[in-house]
Amino acid sequence: MFTSKFIRRPVLAMVLSVVIVFLGVLAMRSRPVSQFPEISPPRVMISLAFPGASADVLVKSSIITLERA
């Protein structure tokens, strides 16, 4: 069988694994930058107006509800 060669010769399996990893690294380095565009994480900005409320009331009534949504 094909796998028996690698069982009998573990050094061959290790060398082949190193060669595959090396070729993968070379392929990654030669890829154009357009294949990996810079993507900024999405941001959401919410402004709440709660006149006369303290910070604790605002956190308990609005912010926790918005975080769960």
Buried (B, 14 or more C-beta within 10 A) or exposed (E): EEEEEBEEEEEEBEEEEEEEEEEEEEEEEEEEEEEEEEEEEEEEEEEEEEEEBEEEEBEEEBEEEEEEE
